[in-house]
Amino acid sequence: MLRLDPAVYEALEKWAADEFRSVNGQIEWIIDAKLKEHKKTPKKKPDQEKEPVTG
């Protein structure tokens, strides 16, 4: 679960719609971009596919 200020969520929702993404997809895109920017992208194993992270 991710808790966000309602105004932040609304802004994120509008941004996602502008780019034809879901809110979840937009959050993933933002996180991925920041990980790449800071050279923190996790190494993927050859047999590893994109799986949802649960916790």
Backbone bond lengths (Angstrom), bond angles and torsions (degrees), N, CA, C in turn:
res aa  C-N    CA-C-N  psi(-1)  N-CA   C-N-CA  omega(-1)  CA-C   N-CA-C  phi
1 M - - - 1.442 - - 1.527 108.11 -
2 L 1.294 115.25 137.90 1.458 122.41 177.84 1.515 107.55 -118.52
3 R 1.310 115.92 125.99 1.459 119.67 179.74 1.517 108.80 -103.54
4 L 1.307 115.90 125.50 1.459 122.08 -179.88 1.510 110.01 -130.07
5 D 1.303 115.46 150.51 1.452 121.34 171.66 1.531 106.86 -59.76
6 P 1.315 117.92 136.22 1.464 119.85 -178.18 1.538 113.76 -54.88
7 A 1.322 118.06 -36.75 1.466 120.69 179.39 1.533 110.84 -67.79
8 V 1.333 116.70 -36.59 1.469 120.94 177.33 1.524 109.27 -66.93
9 Y 1.323 116.83 -43.35 1.463 120.39 178.98 1.528 110.36 -61.24
10 E 1.320 116.77 -43.17 1.456 120.44 -179.80 1.526 110.93 -62.31
11 A 1.325 117.14 -42.74 1.467 120.69 177.71 1.524 110.55 -63.33
12 L 1.328 116.50 -41.62 1.459 121.74 178.32 1.524 110.96 -63.92
13 E 1.314 115.97 -40.26 1.462 121.64 179.18 1.540 110.94 -62.94
14 K 1.321 116.80 -42.79 1.469 120.98 178.52 1.527 110.65 -66.42
15 W 1.331 117.18 -43.11 1.454 121.52 178.79 1.526 110.08 -61.10
16 A 1.319 116.75 -45.48 1.463 121.43 179.14 1.527 110.57 -60.10
17 A 1.314 117.49 -44.25 1.463 121.32 179.99 1.531 110.93 -63.10
18 D 1.327 116.92 -38.01 1.464 120.88 178.18 1.524 111.84 -61.78
19 E 1.322 116.75 -29.20 1.459 121.75 -177.66 1.534 112.27 -106.32
20 F 1.336 115.91 14.20 1.470 122.87 177.56 1.530 111.84 55.81
21 R 1.329 116.54 42.98 1.456 122.45 176.43 1.524 108.71 -122.04
22 S 1.321 114.65 160.66 1.460 119.33 169.83 1.531 107.20 -78.51
23 V 1.310 116.74 166.15 1.465 119.86 176.54 1.530 109.12 -61.37
24 N 1.334 116.41 -42.71 1.463 119.91 178.70 1.536 110.44 -60.54
25 G 1.326 116.82 -44.09 1.459 121.01 178.68 1.523 111.59 -62.61
26 Q 1.322 116.48 -37.64 1.469 120.87 179.06 1.519 110.59 -66.41
27 I 1.337 116.66 -42.74 1.466 120.32 178.37 1.525 109.59 -62.18
28 E 1.331 117.84 -44.26 1.463 120.86 177.69 1.518 111.03 -60.46
29 W 1.331 117.17 -42.71 1.459 121.50 -179.51 1.532 110.83 -62.32
30 I 1.341 116.64 -44.03 1.468 121.28 179.49 1.531 110.48 -62.96
31 I 1.323 116.49 -46.79 1.466 120.13 -179.63 1.516 110.53 -63.03
32 D 1.337 117.05 -45.11 1.459 120.87 179.78 1.528 111.14 -60.58
33 A 1.341 116.86 -43.27 1.463 120.84 179.36 1.529 111.15 -61.59
34 K 1.310 117.28 -42.54 1.463 121.00 -179.94 1.529 111.59 -68.92
35 L 1.336 116.79 -38.43 1.465 119.31 176.36 1.531 110.53 -61.78
36 K 1.317 116.97 -42.97 1.469 120.73 178.10 1.522 110.74 -64.89
37 E 1.318 116.80 -42.82 1.467 121.95 -179.48 1.529 111.17 -58.49
38 H 1.309 116.22 -38.01 1.467 121.31 -177.07 1.527 112.74 -99.29
39 K 1.343 115.28 11.87 1.468 122.19 178.78 1.531 111.92 52.55
40 K 1.306 115.29 47.09 1.469 122.38 -179.78 1.520 112.11 -119.78
41 T 1.336 116.84 15.53 1.458 120.43 -178.78 1.520 109.43 -62.95
42 P 1.332 117.72 128.53 1.464 120.09 -179.60 1.523 111.57 -66.11
43 K 1.300 115.52 145.84 1.460 121.03 176.37 1.522 108.11 -76.53
44 K 1.336 116.14 134.90 1.460 120.48 179.11 1.515 109.49 -100.65
45 K 1.310 115.19 139.57 1.454 121.21 173.94 1.522 107.75 -77.09
46 P 1.339 118.48 150.37 1.469 119.91 -178.58 1.529 114.24 -54.84
47 D 1.325 117.73 -35.25 1.461 120.15 -177.86 1.531 112.77 -92.20
48 Q 1.321 117.06 2.60 1.459 120.83 -177.09 1.516 110.37 -84.95
49 E 1.310 116.00 126.22 1.449 121.72 175.76 1.520 107.59 -110.43
50 K 1.293 115.83 165.39 1.453 120.25 179.34 1.522 109.36 -66.05
51 E 1.317 115.40 115.18 1.457 121.02 179.34 1.529 107.72 -124.48
52 P 1.315 117.36 147.00 1.457 119.13 177.89 1.519 110.65 -65.92
53 V 1.311 115.03 141.82 1.453 121.53 177.44 1.529 107.22 -93.74
54 T 1.304 115.78 127.74 1.464 119.50 178.08 1.511 108.52 -116.20
55 G 1.304 116.22 155.03 1.453 116.80 -178.98 1.430 113.76 -165.47
